[in-house]
Amino acid sequence: MAWRIGVDIGGTFTDVALVEEGSGRIAIAKVLTTPEDFGAGVLAGLRQGLDEHGIAAAEVTLLSHATTVVTNALLEGKGAPAGFIATRGFRDVLELRRSARADLYDLFQDGPAVLIPRRHRFEITGRIDAQGQEVTPLAEEEMPALVAAIRAAGLRTLAVSLLFSFLNDAQERRLGALLREALPGVQVFLSCEVLPEIREYERASTTAVCATVGPLLEGYLARLQAATGALGLPRLHVMGSSGGVLDVAECLRMPAAAVESGPAAGVVAAALVGRQLGIGNILSFDMGGTTAKASVIADGEVAVTADYEVGGGTNSRRWIAGTGHPIRVPVVDLAEVSAGGGSIAWIDPGGALKVGPHSAGALPGPAAYGRGGTQPTVTDANVVLGYLDALLDGRLLIDRAAAASAIREHVAAPLGLPVQEAAARIVEVVNANMCDALRIVSVQRGHDPREFALMAFGGAGPVHAAALAEELAVPEVIVPPAPGAFSALGLVATDLRRDFARTLYASLEGVDPARIAAVLAGMEAEGTAMLAAAGVPPERRALLRGADCRYRRQAYELTVAMEDGPVTAATLATLAEGFHARHELTYGHANRREAVQLVNLRLTALGRQAPLALVQPMRPEAARQGRREVWFPGGARPCPVLWREGLAPGAAIPGPVVIEALESTTVVPPGWTARVAAQGFLRLARS
């Protein structure tokens, strides 16, 4: 037998998914996250999964990991001491930013902290102009003083971003070579290697992010790879934010690509399940312990964006410009809100009930977990309402009295409400926040939620899914196998992936196709070399082309797929028509008489994995049936409680009913029916 393993670190639990390649059979291990040392939780989960399911390390063919090291370092401001080197006169580009503001009318707001302080930002003489021509030679005589200043500052890593290096990188590469020679113990990240694209601030910011988190990520992955190797497991792969895995070497060349790796894996798994069920339009909804994430899959395609900000702090909203540090790398298009099972409910000075952004996390966790938590959380509200009981098949006992006490003290008493009604209000508030995220990726992207199915996963997602579908008029909810470890499943179902980009300004009407073909050929050679170095055989390699286009008077672009084969005038005409169609879908209008401008060429290099079909076997002998009081709108009522693994394939189960499993609970409210699909999926629809 051959097995693939995915490990995802969440805010409360670390999930390990083990999938048998031939049958698609799923095995799950789940342990509490260890914030003091994330690697300890990963190793504990791996050992538990291998031991409990009788899997030998030699039987594992793929080990993939979604890491939070990059995101946490930026959120907490704990990156490595880094320096920044710019063209003379431009060292403050990281501080000047754009004019975007998170709140247009807040005169007292502070922007996110500058990644690299001014005392660690340096300049060097030399200039490339906007046409890529050298105007002023690089002043190599300034190097001794520059190197001495870097040594005196005790910097471990450097970001180099010179003006217009995306058009002509000769000066930047020469400076990088001199720095690497003079400072062998210092990591050097060049913007022409990290992001050879237009937009000075975004290019500088992405390079600075890589420099800030690079040493931390390298240390973490080195320790983890050594530990997993000692267990006899294969070499480690890391989930990238674009929806594909990278080997460790590629990840360390571009650390910013590891942002949002866990949420990206969940969306990839949702797309896999959609293909398996023959459903092209899916709203992916992932609610874990700290946050809830929403994404859209339209016609089977995962939405990816290059506009992303990270590290804006607990009050940031990742879809609002100006709340964090921009990174121009492909990222699965997510709307994320601070609405997880551990999100804390509180009363603001005006007497309004709020939920989040602060979370109880894994330690101390919700009050119901009995690990020292005293603040009321969404999980505590779900316990009081009867939705949740003992978790992990009884290995994590629930303290209902502690949950009720926390809600009574901090919410019910201040608002003058009974405890159960206060808990219901907490759930209403958090549901409203999550509906906002789902609207952002659907309605605001030009999609009608009524034409989509809601794929609900994460430890808490299936508890809230039917209520969200009711609010958005979504006709069906799908609860996949192992929803509480679903992102970990995505890690074993995705391809090896690396994205490349080059800026090329031209009008599609007048550009020589040979010029575009030459740039694409260079990127394709680079992508092929990466796949070969990763050990991907030729028959499993794929190179996908794309282009960033815009109308000439626009400031921002849309990415459009580009067909394979020789680049001809017909190829460019098809690309222009694809842009018009994408513009009309995104903005509601298009002008086919206006010329289309090419800005960037893109290439995605893929190492294809053998396809998987996920299966959750049903065992009628495992059937369990209980009963408890559960609150639904209108009041509490007796409700049957079933064990998911013991359900009969093809069964139709009318609500209200609670369906429990090892790692997640599904709530089917009155007026809804849950049907058990042959492969173990739950499909909820209005009765």
C-alpha positions, 0 to 999 in steps of 0.5 A: 500500500502507498499512503500520502500524508498532509499536516495542517496546523490550526489555531486550536488543533493540528490535523494529520490526514492520511490517504491511501492512494489506491482506494482513497481511504482516509485516516485522521489524527488530531492533536492540540496545537503546540504554540510554544513549538509548532513542530512538536505538535506536527511530530505528535500528530504524525506518530499518532497517525502512523501508530493508530492506523498501522502505517509504516513510514516506508509506505508513505510516498508524499509528506506535505505540510501547511505552515503558519510560520510566515504569517505568525512572524509578520502578525507578531512582528517577530521577523529576523533582523533585516536590512533593505538596500535601494537606489539612492533617494528611494530608501523610504519606499517601504514607508511611503506605501500607497495612498490606500487607507483601511478606513477612509474617514478615520483621521487617527488610524495608524498604518501597519508597522514598517517591516524594516526600520529606517536605520536599517535601510540603505542606499547606493548610487546607480540608476536604471531608467524607465526604458531599462537603460543605465543612466548612472553606473553602480558605484562599487566604491561605496561598497566598503562603507555599506558592508561596514554599516550592515555588519555594525547593525548585526543584520542576518538578511538583506532585501535589495530592490533597485529602481526598474530592475524588472526591466534591467537587472544587471546592477541589482545582480552585480550588487547582490554578488558583491554583498554575497561575497563580502557577507557570506553569513547574510542571506540576500534576497534580490527583487529581480529573483523574487518578483521581476514585476512592475510596481516599485512599492509592491516589489520592494515589500514582497522582497522585504517580507522574504528577507524578514521571514526567510531565516525563521522559515529556514530554521523551522523547516530544517528542524522539521525535515530532520525530525521527519527524516528520522521517522523514516518519512520522505522529504518534506513538501510545503503548501504554497499560497497559490494552491500547489506544494513546493519542495523546501528549497523552492520555498526558501527561495521565495518565503512569501509564497508560504503565506496562507498555505493552510487555507489554500489547501482547504480550497484545493480539497474543495475543488477536488470534491467538486470534481468528484461530485460533478459540481463546478460552482462551489463556495468554499467555507472553512471555519476553524479555531481562529478564523473563517475563510471563504473562497469561490470555485467557479466552473471548477476553477479556483480563484487566484489573485496577486493582490494580497496583504499580510501582517496587518494585525488582529484588526485587519481585513485581508480584502481591504487595501492598506491593512498590511504588507503587500506581497505580489505572489499568486494567492488563492482568493480568500476573504478571511474574518476573525470568526472561529470556534475560539473567537471571544465574545465581548461587550463594547463600551456602547453595550453592543455584542461583538465576536472577535477579532481576539481568539482564545486559541489552543491555550487557554482555549474555550472555557468548555475545554477545561484548559484554563480559558475563562472568556466566552467563545463561539465554541462555548456558545455552541456547547450551551446551545447543545450543538457540541458535546464530547469531541474527538470521540470522547478524548476531549471532554466538554465542561458545559458548566464552565461554558455557561459560566463564562457566557453568563458572566461576560455576556448574559449578565451585562445584557440582561439575558438568559444564558441560552439566549445570550449564546444564541446571540453570539452565534447570530453575530458570528454568522453575520460576520461569516456571511459578509465573507461569503458575500465578498467572494461571491456577490462582490466578484459577480457571482450569484450564491443561489447558483452555488453549493456551499462546501463546509469544513473546518472543525466548526464549519458544518455546525454553522453551514446550514444557517449561512446557506439559509441566509444567502439562499444557497440551495445545498450544503456539502459536508465532505469526508473528515471536514475537521481535517479537510485542509490537511486532505488538500495537502495530499491532493494538490500538485507541485507548483511554482509561478513565474512572471515577467513584465512586458509592456506592449499593445496586443495590437502592435507587438511582435509575437516573437518578442512575447514568445522569447520571454515565454521561452525563458520562463518555460526553461526556468520552470522545466528546470525547477520541475526536473530538480524536484524529480518530476518525470516529463510525463507529469509536467505541465506549463500553463501560460497567462497574461496580465492585461488592461485597457490603456488608461487603467491602473490595474490589470486582470489575469487571463489564461493564454493558449499553448503553442506558437505565439501568433497574431491569432494567439494575441487576438484570442488573448484580447477577447479573453480579457474583454470577457473577464473584464465584463464578468468582473466589472459588468462592462467591456469595450471591445473597440479599445486596445488592450495593453499587455503588462506581465506575462505569467507561467505556472509550472506544475508537477502533476500528482496522480488523481485521488478519489476521497472515500469515507467508508460507512460501517453500519455496525458503528451506528450510535444514536443518542438524544439531547436538548438542542436550541433552534430558532423558537427554543430548545427541543429534544433532538436525535444525535447520530454517529456519522460513520454508522450512517447507511449510504443513501439514507435521508435524515430529516432535521432537526438532527445533530451528526457527530464525527471524530473531528467535526459535528454537523447540525441539520436544522428543522426544515433541512434534510441530510442525505448520505452519498455513496462515498460518505459525503453529507448533502444537506438541502431544504426539505 
